[in-house]
């Protein structure tokens, strides 16, 4: 679900761009999505052994901050 929102936001922002510029913009956004998902998974796995609730809360905060930063 998070990925769908991320890609929809990327597509909406890239509508005004043309040709290779649009493709480049969308490719960069997909790469950022992969980095955010990978890092949040790693973050969750790191904290899961210490406190699963804390890991989940911190992971959700990190993903929320990344989506907010992406929209700016």
Secondary structure, 3 states (H helix, E strand, C coil): CHHHHHHHHHHHHHCCCCHHHHHHHHHHHHHHHHHHHHHHHHHHHHHHCCCHHHHHHHHHHHHHHHHHHHHC
